[in-house]
Amino acid sequence: MKRISAAVITAAAVFALAQPTTVLAAGSASAWTAPSCARVTGDGAVTFTRDDGAHLTPTSVPLKPTSYTFGLVALDTPNTLLATRNSELQRSTDAGCTWTRIATLDAGLTHLTAAPGGRAFAWERNGGYLARVDGKKVTPLTAPTTAIMGLGTDRSRPGHLRLAGGDGVLYDSTDAGASWQRVGTPAFEAGTGVYTVAFDPADLDHAVAGGMVRGGAVTTDGGATWTASTGLTGAGSPANLFDAVVSPASSSVVYALGLDLAQATPDSPAEGRHLYRSSDGGRTFTKVVDDSAETKLTNGTLLAPSPVDPDVLYFEYGTSFQGYGTDLFRFDAATGKVTKTHNAYDGISAIAFNPAQPKVMYLGLEEVRVD
């Protein structure tokens, strides 16, 4: 079961969070097409929806337990996507209709970040695994840290990427990850556990870090300086910021998942857990969705902003407990409304969008139950 009790809220173990997907690395989306199939052929790890999850395209075989699909990206090569199910790297070259395994990675739960030129980087959150993917070729790389907390790529400079370590320090590479240089200063004071560092898809110098107790911090100069985020708590009390994502549609909009520790009590309606939105790049946050029976949040809730509308965020709640399945939520900041669809899978680990028709959402699926 995904839900995490208040008793372990501040535990250092809450690092294995899902990373939202980089939607498109570079280039025009005009050569992409929407998937033309009525069934997805593969091992069942990825499907797609055209209506915010109301209907999921069936897969040729059911997904076998135990499976997590944490990596899922659309590349700038027309109709090409990559996905990772556990340690397997998979590829589709027909807009998500057919998936084939192309490699086995040396890490179990691997995330993907797209890069220009049909490239992607595979990396392990809170681990040291790092690799470059070019077509079917996987090149292992030496990470500059044993705890990768985020990775971003430069749309305008192929080979330029940035990585965040477990202390919030950033590392820069201009040769596609072959070598690294430390840049800037830690996002928080020494000893602070870092949950995530989210890079702006449009500007690597802009990043938002989430920390244990310290809340959030934002940089716009590549980590040279960091500014503490405000608004995560009512009166400056401690907060955990578990995850953040910069909207691909607007660099000024940042969504975050956090916990107001002053409210983290069983008698609090939301037990302190909220989704936040910033309209100034992560400097100031406002609570927009509370944890409730209708909108369930966990410390590892997946956040996936729309690539075309900065007001829209998708998030999910899934669990195998009692065969519950998964709720896929859509939040619209313009109206404050949250809508929900439901499916029978145990969870959604990653979301990507079709670059030509963003209404087509690709879903990386989880299967945990063993009947």
NUTI-294424 format. One record per residue: residue in three letters; x, y, z of N, C-alpha, C in turn. Coordinates in steps of 0.001 Angstrom, whole numbers, padded with zeros to 6 digits, always signed. Layout:
<sites>
alaXYZXYZXYZ...
</sites>
This chain:
<sites>
met+000842-001185+000000+000000+000000+000000+000878+001236+000000lys+000512+002244-000817+001378+003393-000989+001319+004383+000163arg+000181+004496+000827+000019+005564+001802+001024+005409+002926ile+001650+006534+003336+002720+006519+004328+002231+007206+005591ser+002394+006589+006723+001858+007123+007969+002653+008308+008455ala+001996+009132+009294+002643+010327+009821+003848+009991+010677ala+003901+008779+011217+004997+008411+012112+006331+008343+011407val+006304+008171+010085+007570+008071+009356+007756+009228+008394ile+007026+010303+008615+007041+011430+007688+008426+012018+007523thr+009168+012149+008621+010475+012788+008539+011615+011791+008407ala+011288+010544+008142+012331+009533+008025+013110+009706+006736ala+014379+009429+006818+015239+009587+005640+014918+008579+004560ala+014150+007549+004881+013868+006507+003899+012929+006960+002799val+012259+008114+002968+011281+008537+001989+011971+009250+000833phe+012893+008549+000164+013617+009142-000955+013200+008562-002295ala+012565+007410-002308+012276+006739-003575+010995+007278-004185leu+011069+008480-004719+009906+009136-005281+009957+009090-006788ala+008774+009141-007395+008722+009137-008852+009079+010502-009408gln+009723+010492-010520+010141+011704-011190+009285+011956-012410pro+008647+013181-012470+007901+013479-013651+008772+013512-014885thr+008162+013279-016010+008882+013078-017245+009190+014382-017958thr+010397+014493-018538+010693+015535-019485+009948+015208-020778val+009128+016123-021259+008216+015788-022339+008927+015667-023677leu+009714+016644-024063+010373+016617-025359+011692+017332-025240ala+012741+016736-025757+014064+017308-025591+014293+018507-026484ala+014069+018395-027773+014347+019482-028690+013673+019188-030017gly+013683+020178-030898+013188+019967-032242+011687+020146-032338ser+011181+020071-033545+009769+020299-033806+008958+019045-033544ala+007723+019253-033057+006823+018123-032827+006018+017791-034067ser+006195+018570-035143+005327+018429-036306+005448+017064-036978ala+006606+016408-036855+006788+015110-037508+006166+013965-036721trp+005789+014203-035491+005120+013189-034686+003689+012993-035172thr+003154+011812-034931+001747+011535-035179+001149+010913-033924ala-000151+010896-033855-000820+010204-032758-000776+008700-033009pro-000792+007882-031971-000812+006430-032169-002080+006012-032908ser-001920+005070-033842-003044+004651-034691-003623+003298-034288cys-003091+002697-033236-003495+001342-032860-004657+001345-031867ala-005382+000249-031863-006437+000032-030876-005959-000851-029733arg-004714-001353-029834-004129-002195-028809-002623-001968-028800val-002034-001873-027606-000594-001686-027467+000069-003056-027378thr+001037-003305-028254+001741-004580-028276+003046-004463-027506gly+003243-005366-026543+004436-005338-025709+004202-006175-024475asp+004856-005783-023371+004704-006559-022139+003682-005957-021192gly+002968-004923-021641+001922-004329-020822+002380-003203-019923ala+003646-002772-020033+004178-001758-019125+003689-000353-019447val+003329-000103-020704+002926+001236-021137+001616+001148-021905thr+000738+002087-021642-000464+002257-022447-000635+003744-022717phe-001747+004107-023361-002013+005529-023567-003506+005792-023468thr-003833+007056-023239-005214+007496-023133-005378+008789-023906arg-006565+008992-024447-006865+010223-025179-007834+011115-024414asp-008301+010650-023252-009355+011368-022543-009070+011437-021045asp-007825+011784-020710-007425+011989-019310-007616+010755-018446gly-007566+009571-019061-007624+008345-018284-008989+007712-018182ala-010005+008311-018781-011330+007691-018738-011327+006342-019447his-010536+006255-020518-010381+004992-021242-008899+004770-021512leu-008389+003600-021147-007006+003227-021418-006975+002227-022565thr-006035+002425-023480-005896+001499-024590-005464+000132-024061pro-006145-000945-024418-005756-002261-023905-004387-002682-024418thr-003732-003560-023652-002414-004073-024025-002535-005528-024469ser-001561-005960-025278-001625-007305-025854-001518-008400-024808val-000812-008113-023719-000710-009052-022594-000831-008256-021304pro-001308-008880-020228-001375-008171-018953+000024-007965-018370leu+000208-006870-017673+001487-006593-017015+001676-007567-015861lys+002864-008175-015798+003135-009160-014768+003675-008490-013506pro+003306-008999-012338+003916-008486-011106+005311-009076-010932thr+006191-008429-010221+006044-007071-009746+006732-006150-010736ser+006012-005144-011238+006540-004294-012292+006314-002826-011962tyr+007351-002018-012172+007269-000568-012032+007875+000062-013290thr+007185+001032-013867+007653+001686-015083+007937+003152-014754phe+009104+003376-014128+009441+004719-013659+009981+005619-014759gly+010526+005046-015819+011067+005850-016908+010136+005842-018096leu+009816+007034-018621+008958+007129-019800+009141+008506-020413val+009685+008557-021637+009913+009843-022302+009594+009751-023783ala+009120+010868-024334+008978+011040-025773+010214+011783-026268leu+010851+011253-027298+012077+011846-027823+011768+012808-028970asp+012794+013559-029413+012588+014431-030564+012754+013685-031883thr+013095+012417-031850+013003+011554-033022+011532+011226-033234pro+010982+011469-034428+009544+011295-034631+009030+009940-034177asn+007957+009991-033374+007200+008808-032945+008003+007826-032100thr+009085+008303-031476+009945+007413-030690+009837+007737-029213leu+009603+006697-028414+009550+006797-026970+010462+005754-026357leu+010917+006027-025140+011657+005057-024339+010925+004863-023021ala+011058+003657-022472+010470+003354-021168+011366+002370-020434thr+011298+002394-019112+012010+001407-018309+011007+000682-017416arg+010933-000628-017582+010153-001461-016657+011155-002229-015804asn+011202-001907-014522+012241-002451-013644+013606-002177-014283ser+014385-003180-014630+015714-002950-015205+015726-003019-016729glu+014580-003241-017352+014529-003367-018801+014282-002025-019479leu+015085-001744-020514+014891-000552-021331+014116-000952-022582gln+013011-000255-022857+012159-000569-023979+012036+000641-024903arg+011699+000369-026172+011560+001456-027138+010351+001210-028038ser+009692+002312-028405+008641+002288-029404+009004+003284-030500thr+008842+002894-031743+009117+003795-032871+007859+004067-033689asp+006682+003713-033149+005424+003954-033847+004422+004677-032938ala+004938+005656-032216+004108+006523-031364+003445+005773-030221gly+004067+004700-029767+003585+004016-028582+002706+002823-028829cys+002593+002357-030076+001752+001194-030371+002468-000125-030123thr+003778-000160-030400+004548-001397-030259+005804-001122-029443trp+006058-001989-028466+007213-001817-027585+008092-003061-027635thr+009407-002851-027742+010358-003956-027727+011489-003660-026750arg+012002-004696-026118+013124-004537-025197+014405-004359-026005ile+015212-003356-025628+016467-003117-026341+017694-003291-025453ala+017527-003327-024129+018696-003480-023255+018235-003791-021845thr+019161-004315-021058+018967-004484-019622+019926-003544-018907leu+019388-002724-018027+020178-001732-017314+020678-002299-015995asp+021716-001681-015465+022314-002156-014216+021694-001485-012996ala+020421-001171-013083+019689-000606-011953+018241-001030-012068gly+017564-001151-010941+016222-001691-010944+015130-000704-011286leu+015084+000443-010597+014025+001428-010784+014647+002670-011394thr+014657+002723-012724+015432+003719-013441+014534+004760-014082his+014913+006018-013930+014203+007131-014542+014873+007507-015855leu+014149+008260-016674+014662+008704-017960+014459+010201-018116thr+015448+010866-018694+015326+012270-019071+015704+012387-020540ala+014816+012961-021345+015078+013103-022775+016080+014217-023024ala+016798+014101-024144+017797+015091-024541+017706+015303-026047pro+018282+016388-026567+018220+016631-028009+018908+015531-028809gly+018491+015391-030073+019130+014449-030971+018713+013009-030774gly+017495+012781-030266+017025+011417-030068+017709+010686-028942arg+018278+011410-028028+019058+010841-026923+018261+010911-025628ala+018654+010069-024684+018083+010123-023343+019131+009691-022341phe+018904+010042-021087+019773+009622-019989+018948+008819-018996ala+019482+007658-018622+018857+006789-017631+019582+006981-016310trp+018838+007134-015229+019466+007388-013938+018594+006857-012807glu+019269+006579-011722+018623+005995-010547+018483+007045-009458arg+017247+007324-009057+017018+008318-008006+017589+007842-006675asn+018328+008722-006025+018988+008435-004752+019990+007293-004885gly+020500+007097-006109+021531+006109-006377+022558+006691-007330gly+023540+005884-007714+024619+006385-008546+024592+005900-009975tyr+023563+005130-010365+023540+004614-011729+023225+005726-012725leu+024007+005765-013819+023818+006764-014858+024267+006181-016186ala+023481+006387-017244+023838+005886-018570+023244+006801-019636arg+023893+006817-020783+023404+007568-021940+022823+006586-022951val+021674+006938-023511+021001+006070-024478+020945+006794-025820asp+021593+006216-026824+021563+006727-028187+021035+005611-029092gly+019809+005769-029569+019206+004689-030342+019062+003446-029480lys+019686+002337-029901+019678+001115-029092+020937+000969-028245lys+021869+001914-028356+023131+001818-027642+023033+002456-026264val+023442+001715-025254+023481+002214-023879+024941+002334-023448thr+025348+003545-023077+026722+003797-022646+026737+004114-021158pro+027305+003230-020313+027397+003532-018879+028284+004759-018645leu+027882+005587-017694+028623+006793-017352+028970+006774-015868thr+029980+007524-015506+030362+007661-014097+029722+008912-013530ala+028802+008725-012604+028127+009867-011992+029064+010565-011015pro+028926+011883-010849+029780+012614-009922+029321+012507-008472thr+028275+011736-008222+027722+011582-006881+027141+010187-006745thr+027047+009703-005533+026438+008394-005287+024938+008502-005043ala+024407+009728-005047+022982+009931-004815+022478+010996-005783ile+021960+010560-006918+021413+011486-007911+019986+011851-007500met+019726+013149-007340+018406+013598-006924+017667+014350-008019gly+018258+014468-009185+017598+015110-010313+018559+015254-011468leu+018020+015284-012688+018858+015443-013876+018075+016235-014913gly+018733+017246-015488+018113+018055-016524+019005+018157-017735thr+018406+018373-018905+019148+018492-020153+018848+019833-020805asp+019759+020255-021674+019691+021555-022332+019098+021373-023727arg+017950+021949-023966+017299+021825-025264+018110+022464-026389ser+018836+023523-026063+019525+024295-027092+020982+023883-027298arg+021541+023081-026374+022940+022673-026465+023051+021159-026302pro+023076+020413-027389+023246+018968-027268+024534+018631-026518gly+024458+017697-025612+025613+017311-024814+025718+018039-023501his+024908+019083-023299+024947+019831-022040+023843+019330-021110leu+024228+018894-019930+023268+018453-018938+023749+018817-017545arg+022833+018750-016619+023140+019110-015240+022505+018077-014323leu+023177+017811-013227+022773+016754-012303+022874+017292-010880ala+021996+016811-010021+021997+017238-008616+022345+016073-007715gly+023201+016332-006724+023594+015315-005768+022717+015333-004529gly+023007+014411-003610+022196+014242-002420+022232+015390-001445asp+023199+016312-001594+023245+017497-000755+022727+018730-001479gly+022188+018538-002677+021670+019664-003440+022709+020389-004269val+023952+019928-004260+024986+020530-005095+024762+020112-006548leu+024968+021031-007482+024780+020756-008896+026116+020446-009570tyr+026038+019595-010584+027208+019217-011382+026866+019428-012848asp+027820+019937-013614+027596+020309-014994+028460+019467-015933ser+027871+019057-017060+028615+018336-018094+028315+018956-019452thr+029347+019129-020262+029167+019642-021621+029553+018604-022670asp+029854+017388-022232+030247+016325-023164+029375+015081-022982ala+028076+015335-022784+027078+014260-022707+027332+013296-021557gly+027857+013811-020451+028030+012999-019258+029348+012284-019141ala+030273+012505-020079+031584+011850-019996+032420+012425-018857ser+032260+013712-018574+032987+014342-017468+032073+015360-016802trp+032411+015694-015540+031539+016554-014741+032361+017600-013992gln+031745+018744-013759+032336+019798-012957+031317+020275-011936arg+031752+020325-010688+030859+020835-009645+030638+022326-009841val+029378+022754-009698+029051+024169-009819+028182+024586-008635gly+028383+025783-008159+027508+026340-007135+027727+025786-005744thr+026722+026008-004919+026752+025673-003504+025567+024784-003157pro+025583+024107-001994+024446+023266-001617+023156+024069-001508ala+022054+023417-001806+020760+024093-001756+020330+024418-000334phe+020795+023617+000639+020408+023802+002033+021652+023719+002907glu+021488+024036+004163+022610+023951+005084+023018+022504+005292ala+024244+022313+005727+024813+020972+005874+023928+020086+006742gly+023798+018835+006334+023025+017871+007103+021569+017753+006693thr+021106+018609+005795+019718+018555+005352+019535+017462+004304gly+018596+016563+004534+018286+015560+003533+017566+016190+002349val+017992+015866+001150+017395+016415-000069+016546+015340-000730tyr+015292+015665-000993+014390+014725-001638+014453+014801-003156thr+014607+016012-003681+014538+016178-005133+015158+017495-005544val+015634+017562-006782+015980+018822-007434+015379+018760-008828ala+014476+019694-009108+013767+019724-010390+014323+020833-011255phe+014748+020480-012468+015310+021461-013393+014230+021977-014343asp+014335+023245-014674+013445+023874-015645+013773+023317-017030pro+012816+022723-017745+013106+022187-019076+013601+023238-020058ala+013282+024522-019808+013672+025595-020719+014935+026321-020295asp+015420+026080-019061+016564+026837-018545+017220+026058-017412leu+018383+025446-017691+019054+024637-016671+019523+025450-015473asp+019684+026747-015627+020101+027574-014498+018996+027724-013458his+017786+027418-013847+016630+027514-012950+016291+026121-012413ala+016362+025951-011111+016053+024668-010487+015404+024894-009132val+014590+023940-008716+013911+023995-007420+014265+022736-006642ala+014753+022925-005426+015145+021809-004570+014126+021620-003458gly+013928+020361-003090+013056+020035-001968+013847+019338-000887gly+013679+019789+000351+014467+019254+001436+013643+018807+002622met+014280+018040+003489+013670+017566+004720+013694+018670+005758val+012531+019015+006276+012338+020026+007313+012558+021448+006772arg+013542+021633+005887+013871+022978+005387+012934+023453+004291gly+012095+022582+003748+011161+023003+002721+011795+023080+001355gly+011640+024213+000675+012132+024347-000686+013136+025458-000836ala+013881+025417-001954+014837+026465-002301+014900+026544-003817val+015153+027742-004338+015179+027951-005782+016454+028679-006180thr+016989+028295-007327+018133+028999-007906+017800+029394-009334thr+018308+030531-009773+018175+030970-011165+019543+031251-011776asp+020606+030909-011050+021964+031135-011555+022796+029861-011509gly+022146+028736-011759+022860+027473-011837+023412+026970-010533gly+022789+027337-009414+023218+026854-008108+024245+027716-007415ala+024640+028831-008016+025584+029728-007342+024970+030280-006065thr+023675+030608-006123+022947+031070-004944+021586+030385-004911trp+021078+030186-003714+019758+029591-003507+018936+030498-002608thr+017650+030604-002888+016726+031391-002087+015663+030477-001508ala+015430+030580-000203+014431+029730+000446+013034+030050-000074ser+012275+029011-000371+010889+029182-000809+010010+029511+000395thr+008953+030266+000153+007999+030605+001205+006614+030102+000814gly+005705+030095+001797+004324+029727+001540+003997+028272+001772leu+005002+027452+002096+004737+026037+002320+004082+025774+003664thr+004222+026707+004586+003623+026590+005910+002903+027880+006246gly+002038+027812+007247+001256+028978+007607+002028+030045+008353ala+003014+029633+009148+003704+030618+009980+005193+030320+010070gly+005768+029889+008962+007204+029653+008955+007639+028406+009676ser+006710+027495+009959+007076+026245+010621+007784+025329+009639pro+008419+024249+010118+009161+023359+009220+008255+022671+008203ala+008857+022302+007073+008111+021599+006031+009035+020641+005307asn+008468+019553+004850+009160+018652+003924+008645+018940+002517leu+009547+019136+001572+009153+019276+000174+009655+018035-000558phe+008716+017119-000847+009084+015811-001376+009399+015821-002871asp+008677+016632-003611+008871+016639-005063+008452+017989-005612ala+009004+018334-006768+008669+019573-007459+008852+019348-008943val+008156+020138-009742+008298+020053-011190+007998+021428-011781val+008866+021880-012696+008678+023152-013379+007841+022895-014620ser+006807+023692-014828+005925+023488-015968+006663+023681-017281pro+006562+022730-018217+007159+022922-019542+006498+024044-020329ala+005290+024421-019910+004552+025466-020613+004886+026865-020121ser+005488+026995-018932+005837+028288-018375+006855+028112-017257ser+008015+028733-017409+009065+028599-016395+008684+029235-015070ser+007713+030111-015076+007317+030768-013832+006435+029887-012967val+005888+028811-013537+004952+027955-012796+005665+026696-012314val+005582+026455-011017+006173+025270-010400+005114+024609-009524tyr+004979+023309-009655+004111+022535-008774+004971+021734-007809ala+004477+021527-006605+005257+020820-005591+004346+020003-004688leu+004931+018985-004101+004261+018111-003143+004981+018238-001817gly+004257+018622-000780+004940+018858+000485+004100+018533+001695leu+004739+018724+002836+004127+018419+004119+004425+019550+005094asp+003363+020206+005555+003476+021209+006603+003565+020455+007927leu+004766+020408+008504+004983+019562+009679+004188+020027+010895ala+003793+021288+010923+002962+021763+012031+001561+021162+011971gln+001154+020719+010782-000172+020116+010607-000123+018597+010535ala+001045+018031+010706+001219+016585+010512+000768+015806+011741thr-000513+015899+012022-001099+015191+013156-002351+014467+012687pro-002700+013345+013329-003866+012563+012894-005170+013348+012932asp-005271+014373+013798-006522+015128+013897-006611+016249+012868ser-005548+016450+012073-005588+017434+011005-006243+016816+009781pro-007194+017512+009146-007916+016916+008013-007011+016389+006911ala-005971+017123+006570-005055+016694+005505-003775+016100+006053glu-003643+016038+007384-002421+015578+008041-001189+016320+007509gly-001403+017554+007059-000306+018417+006639+000145+018245+005215arg-000435+017303+004473+000058+016985+003128-000733+017777+002080his-000002+018479+001192-000658+019348+000218+000092+019326-001119leu-000628+019681-002173-000014+020090-003425+000046+021612-003430tyr+001162+022135-003932+001390+023571-003961+001621+024031-005398arg+001365+025308-005626+001643+025915-006931+002353+027248-006715ser+003362+027492-007521+004075+028766-007511+003936+029411-008883ser+003736+030714-008904+003672+031451-010165+004873+032371-010337asp+005865+032226-009444+007076+033045-009554+008336+032181-009557gly+008244+031032-010184+009413+030182-010372+009836+029362-009180gly+009023+029315-008140+009342+028528-006950+009735+029355-005743arg+009675+030669-005861+010015+031516-004711+008907+031507-003670thr+007651+031541-004151+006498+031583-003262+005494+030526-003692phe+005032+029735-002747+004063+028682-003046+002734+028954-002351thr+001669+028442-002964+000330+028509-002402-000278+027116-002421lys-000930+026713-001349-001607+025419-001316-002770+025431-002302val-002855+024384-003111-003942+024308-004098-004785+023049-003954val-004217+021962-003439-004961+020716-003230-004526+020116-001912asp-005501+019721-001087-005217+019075+000191-005435+017567+000080asp-004692+016834+000878-004947+015400+001008-006319+015200+001635ser-007116+014332+001019-008458+014074+001535-008915+012719+001022ala-010088+012301+001429-010638+011034+000947-010904+011088-000554glu-011151+012291-001081-011438+012444-002506-010169+012640-003330thr-009176+013325-002788-007920+013588-003494-006767+013080-002640lys-006491+011798-002781-005502+011144-001932-004085+011515-002374leu-003274+011953-001418-001872+012286-001665-000994+011407-000790thr+000169+011048-001305+001177+010354-000505+002472+011139-000608asn+003478+010723+000136+004780+011398+000049+005461+011166-001304gly+004946+010228-002094+005536+009928-003392+004577+010126-004552thr+003589+010996-004401+002623+011245-005469+003316+011738-006742leu+002997+011128-007862+003548+011517-009154+002930+012833-009610leu+003763+013780-010049+003312+015071-010563+003681+015173-012040ala+002717+015498-012897+002966+015598-014337+002229+016811-014886pro+002908+017923-015089+002247+019115-015620+001989+019007-017111ser+000925+019622-017559+000630+019672-018985+001756+020395-019726pro+002136+019916-020917+003184+020587-021675+002709+021840-022396val+001392+022086-022414+000853+023217-023168+000046+024190-022317asp-000363+023802-021137-001193+024651-020290-000603+024703-018887pro-000020+025833-018474+000599+025906-017148-000386+025802-015990asp-001670+025896-016287-002678+025782-015232-003052+024339-014930val-002597+023392-015731-003058+022003-015593-001948+021103-015071leu-002279+020351-014031-001379+019362-013443-002116+018042-013315tyr-001453+016952-013709-001971+015613-013475-001217+014993-012306phe-001928+014257-011455-001297+013509-010375-002098+012238-010142glu-001526+011305-009384-002196+010007-009247-002107+009450-007841tyr-003052+008571-007554-003006+007766-006340-003346+006341-006727gly-002443+005407-006458-002704+004005-006768-002209+003098-005671thr-002899+002004-005465-002489+001023-004473-003067-000344-004830ser-002325-001381-004484-002825-002745-004673-003674-003201-003493phe-003719-002439-002425-004430-002828-001209-005913-003010-001508gln-006404-004199-001194-007804-004567-001408-008220-004365-002868gly-007226-004438-003784-007531-004317-005203-008082-002966-005604tyr-007659-001904-004909-008260-000585-005136-008070-000079-006562gly-006843-000144-007103-006575+000402-008421-005976+001797-008352thr-006182+002593-009377-005525+003898-009487-006500+004993-009885asp-006391+006115-009182-007088+007341-009551-006114+008252-010283leu-006504+008749-011450-005724+009745-012178-006460+011067-012070phe-005817+012048-011437-006430+013343-011165-005951+014394-012160arg-006807+015358-012431-006468+016531-013232-006855+017777-012455phe-005856+018595-012130-006099+019858-011422-005985+021011-012406asp-006968+021911-012365-006973+023101-013213-006900+024333-012321ala-005756+025026-012348-005562+026181-011475-006484+027336-011838ala-006933+027393-013090-007808+028488-013510-009167+028410-012824thr-009615+027194-012530-010919+027008-011896-010817+026473-010474gly-009654+025937-010126-009489+025304-008827-010125+023931-008754lys-010563+023403-009886-011300+022145-009921-010374+020955-010108val-010670+019872-009388-009982+018598-009545-010979+017572-010070thr-010608+016929-011196-011439+015855-011732-010668+014543-011658lys-011367+013422-011749-010739+012124-011495-011292+011074-012437thr-010377+010201-012921-010760+008972-013596-010128+007819-012832his-010620+006611-013066-010145+005456-012298-009840+004301-013241asn-008793+003520-012887-008480+002313-013642-008053+001215-012674ala-007917+000010-013182-007680-001157-012325-006213-001439-012051tyr-005292-000683-012642-003870-000923-012395-003501-000542-010963asp-002367-001086-010501-001939-000820-009132-001286+000547-008972gly-000926+001178-010065-000331+002501-009983+000140+002975-011339ile+000436+004268-011413+001058+004888-012582+002363+005495-012108ser+003486+005021-012651+004803+005457-012197+005361+006627-012995ala+004851+006833-014214+005373+007897-015069+004325+008288-016085ile+004393+009546-016549+003483+010063-017559+004291+010842-018587ala+003990+010640-019864+004566+011439-020940+003435+011857-021872phe+003715+012843-022707+002705+013389-023597+003183+013313-025041asn+002252+013033-025949+002575+013027-027365+002913+014457-027795pro+004086+014698-028374+004489+016067-028692+003597+016776-029705ala+002988+016035-030640+002130+016649-031645+000698+016824-031138gln+000246+015878-030321-001112+015915-029788-001060+015631-028293pro-000795+016664-027492-000602+016464-026047-001794+015857-025329lys-002955+015847-025972-004094+015190-025346-003848+013687-025207val-002946+013147-026037-002557+011742-025909-001519+011626-024804met-001877+010949-023722-001000+010763-022575-000545+009314-022529tyr+000759+009120-022394+001331+007788-022213+001508+007533-020719leu+001134+006354-020279+001159+006011-018865+002087+004834-018622gly+003084+005013-017733+003924+003930-017278+003263+003257-016089leu+003005+001973-016185+002111+001289-015260+002848+000475-014197glu+002152+000208-013100+002624-000637-012012+001714-001847-011866glu+002302-002978-011534+001537-004156-011152+002240-004810-009980val+001549-004869-008860+002157-005349-007620+001479-006619-007123arg+000187-006734-007339-000564-007865-006789-000121-009200-007371val-000069-010189-006508+000193-011571-006921-001021-012385-006502asp-001833-012782-007470-003087-013504-007149-002817-014970-006844
</sites>
